[in-house]
Amino acid sequence: QKTTSYQRLHDLPMAKRADALLKRFDVNGDGLLQRNEFHEFVSTTFPGNAYAPDALLAAIDADGDGTVGLNELRAFLRVYDPSRSVVRTKSCLVIIDVQNDFITGSLANQYGAEPIVPIINSMRDAFDLVVISMDWHPHHHCSFVESANDGKIALAGGAAANFTPFSMVTLKGDADRAEHPQMLYPRHAVCDTDGAACHHALDVLDSDPKIYKGTKPNIDSYSAFFDNCKANDTGLTALLEAEGITDVYCCGLVFDICVKSSALHGAEMGFAVTVIEDACRPLDAANVAGVKDELNAAGVAIMSAAEAIRKSKADSGQERTLKEFLKVTKRSKAAQALHSSMSMGAHAPSV
């Protein structure tokens, strides 16, 4: 059944909305909306919109190739109001894993993470929304070296062995996720323990939404958006959509794992994403250059806290054309994931 009103369309979760529409109107099955397919999409979905179809195509088509891909469609559907020709900027600071175990506890950062806390605190007022994302693991989580050595997780290729921290294993597939690689860490951020609590000096308000990740024993979640197999959604996308967020700024721990994963998933979901470098620490400094290349390739900006504050304040409430907004979202035309679980094995600290 065709969607005939913008309101009915907007009531659907964004990811399902974009996927369903692309599937419906992509007549030739190439994964893109060609000009004629896009015209049919517009006339069916947004009757009476403020743009002529070709003008709207020009506004959405950030790379100028005359087609619309899934990720362009995701970004467009998040912000488009058929009664308006502009997008109002609204920003969110996502604070990732600034928790005791990553600062002073079992997985304490080797570069000293405590200095990022006052930097993060100094930025809060520059953003329309602040979200706190936290690792929140059960005691026998699949990312724990102790769980592997105790035989508490199902490993492919045999029984438990004497694993050490930062060993790579392969988790057997189950009903919740496919077989995939997993790095083992010391037990950390166990739910309802002091190690899982936010650092005492981090400013956290009761009104700050909390995102809990890695809550299932059988699957890890580096990203604040999805688990490592994208089998489970944390709810962050829906939260940001409900708040009308267009721009996401990521900071916290660690730059080369959870911050990177969150930024790439945010870009994949059609947000304009920035990573605030001096408000992060890496697990291993040797990974930083490669991660920056990966973020840049995905259209993720990298800047300092001072730059992020200036940009967010300058942009707050500003109106951008659709084309201006879509130019700063992910440039990848196709719907492929920007961050695969298969790439998550390169996180061990260098010796």
N, C-alpha and C positions, 0 to 999 in steps of 0.2 A: 504494500500500500504506500502510495507516495506521501511524503511529508508536504503539507500544503501551508504550514504557517511557521514563521520564524520561532515563535514561542514554543511550539511543540518540539521543534528541532533543538532549541536551546535547553530544554528540560532533560535531554539525554546527556549522559556522561560524554565529555569531549572526544575521548579516544574512540568510543563506540560510534559516535556521531560521524566522525570523519571516515572511519573504516567503512561504515554502512553506506555512506553517500558515494564514496569512491567506487565501491563494488557495484552499486546500482547504476551509476552513470558512465562507468568506464566500459563502453560497449565493445571496444576492440581488445580489451584485456591486456593492455600494455602497462598497466600500473600508473597511468597518467590520464588526466582529463585533457583531451585535445580541444581545439577551439569549438567545434560543433558540439562535443560532449559537454563542455563547460556552459555553452549557451543553454542547453537543455537543463542542466543543473540549476542555473540561475532562474530561468523562467518558471521552473517547477517549485523550487524551494523558496525563492524570494520574490514572489509576484509583487510588482509595484515598488521595487527597490530604487534607491536614489541614483544608481549608475546604469548606463547602458551596458549590456553584457561585455562588449569589447573594452570599454573603459574599466570595468571591474576586473576583467582578466589582466589588463595592464597594471592595475593596482596590486593584484595578488602575485603576479608572476615576477618574483624578485630577481630571478636570473635572466629574464628576458628571452626565454626560448619559445614562448608561445604556448606553453602547456603548464598545467598545475599538478604537482605531485602531492602525495599524502601529507608530508610534513608542512608544505605550504598551506594545504587545506586545513590542517589542524590549527595552525597559527591564525589563519583567517577566521575560522569559525569561532575561535575563542573571543575575538574582539569585534566582530562585525555587527553593526546595528544598521539595518536597512534604512532607517530614518536619518542617519548621519553619515557624513563622508570622512570623519576623522576618528582617531583612536585616542582616548584619554589615558595618559601614562599613570600607572600605579605600581609601586615597588614593594618587594618583600625581601627582607634579610633572612636567609636560612642559616642558622647556627648549627653546625654539624659536630656532634660527638665531643663537645667540650666537657668531658666527664673525668672524674677523678682517676680512674684506672689508666687513662691515656695521658695523664699529666704527672701524677705522683705514684700511681699504683702498678698493677701487674704488667701493664703494657706501656709504661711511661715512655714518652717520646725522648729519643736520644739527643735531640737538639734543644730541649728545654721549651716546653709549650706554654708555661705559665705567662710569659710576656705577651702572648696574644690576647689574654683575657681583657686587660684594660683597653686594648685597641678595639676589640669587639664592643665593649661597653660604650666607648666613645662614639660609635657609629649609630647606635640604636635610633636616635631621634631623627636621623636623616631618612628613615624609611616609613612607609605607610603601614607596614605589618612586619612583625618579627615572629618567626617560627623556630622552635627548638626541636631539633632532630636528635634522637638518642638511640644508641645501641641498647637493647633490652633483652638479654639472652636468658633462656632457661639454663639450669645448672649443667646439663649434659648436652650443650649445644654442639652442632657438627663442626664448628670452627675451632673447638678447643683441642689442643694436643692431649689433654688429660682424657677427654672423651674417646679419642682414637685409641689411646693406650689401654683404656679400661674396656674396650670392646663395646662402647655404647653407641657407636655409629656404624652404619652398614657401608663397608668399603668394597669397591670392586677389586677383584683379583686376590682375595685371600683374607686371612684373619688379621687381627690387630698386631702391630709390631711395636718396637721401641722407638717411636717417633720423637723427634725433637722440635722445638718451636721453629716455625717457618718452613717445615717440611711440606711438600705438596702431596696430596692424596687424590684419589678419584672416588667420589661418592656414588654409590649405586643409585640408579634411577628408581623412583617410586611413583605413586599416584599423584604426588604433588609437584614433582620436578624430574627433568631428565638427568641421566648420568652426566656428571660434570666435575671439573677439577675444583679442589678446595685447598687453600692454604691453612695450615694449623697455627694457631696462636696460643699463648698462655691464656688460661681462663680469665675472662675479663667481662666487665659490664653485666654481671649477673643481676637480673631484675630484683628490685627492692633491696639491694645492698648498697653500702656506702660507695663502693667502686663504681656503681652505675649512676650515682648522683652527679649532677652538674657541679663543676668546681665552685667552691664556696664564694669566690670573688666574682663569679659571672652574674651579671644582672639578669634575673629572670622574673618576669611579672606573672601574677596569677592569670592574667588575661592572654598571655602568650600561648598560642596553640602548640601542643606537643605531638610529635610524630615518633612513634616507637617502632624500631626496625630490628630485624633478626629475632623476632619473637617465637618463631617456630623452631623446634629442635633440629629439624632435618634440612634446613636451608638457610644460608646466610644472606644478609642484605647490606651491601656496602652503600648503595644509593638510598637517599631519603625518599625516592619515588617508588622504587620497585625492589623486589628481591633479586638475587644474582641471576636467576633464570627468567625473570619477568613473569613468573607464575602467580605472584601475589602483589597487589597494589597496596602501598601504605596508606593511601587516602590523601596524600599531599596534593596531587593534581586537582582533585575535586575541591579541596580546601582553597587552593589558590584561585580556581575558577569562580567559586562562590564569592570570593572577596574582590573579584575583578582585577586580579594582578596581571600585569603585562610583562614586568621586568623582575627577574630573580637574581639576587646577589648571594653567592655562596661563600662561607668562610668556616674555619674550624679545623678538625683533625680527621684524617691526615690528608694532605694535599694530593698525594699520589694514589690514594685508594678511595676513601669515602667522599671526599670533596670532588675529586675528578668524576666519579661515577654519578654523583648527584647532578653535577653541571652538565654532563653529557646527556643524561636522561631528561633533564629540564629542557635542553635545547631540542632534543628529539620530540618532546611534547609541544613544541612551538612557542616557548617563552624566549624572550631576549635575556640571555644569561651572562653574568659577569662573575669571575672568581677574584676574590680580594686576597692577593698573594701574601701581603705582610700580616694578614689575620689568619694565616694557616701555618702549619709545619708539616713537612713530609715525613714519611716513615724512613725514607732513604733519599738523601740529596742527589744521589746518582740517577734517580728516576725523574727528576724535576724537568730537565730539558725535553725529554721525550714526551712527558705529560703536557707540557706547554704546546708542543707541536700538535698533539692530538686535540687539545682544546681549540687551538686556533683553526685547525682544519674543520672543526664542527661549528665555527662561527661564534665560539665563546670568547668574550673579552676577558683580559687579565689586567688588573690595575691595582694600585695601592689603595689603602683605606682612605687617605686624603682625597685621592681622585674619585673614589666611589662616593664619598660624602658629597663632594661638589656636584658630581653628575646626578645623583639621586635628587638632591635639593633643586638643581636647575630643571630637571625633567618633571618633578612632581606636579601633577595636574595639567601638564602641557598636552596640547593636542597635536598628534602627528597624523599625516595621511596614512592610509593603508599601506601604500608603497614604502613610505619612510619606516613604518613599523616592521614590515616584512623583510626589509633589507637587513635588519639587525637580528632576525631570527635565523634558525639553522638554514644553511644554504643547500644542503643535500637534497636533491630532487626526489630520489627514490625513498622508499619506506624502510630501508634496512636499518637495523639497530646500530646506533653509534658506539655502543659499548657492549661487547659480548663477554659472557662468562669465560670463554676460552682465552681471553686476554688477561685474565686476573691472576695468572701464575707468576707474574714478574714483580711481585711486591716484596720479596725477601730482602732484608737489609744486606748491602754488600759487605763482604768480609775484608 
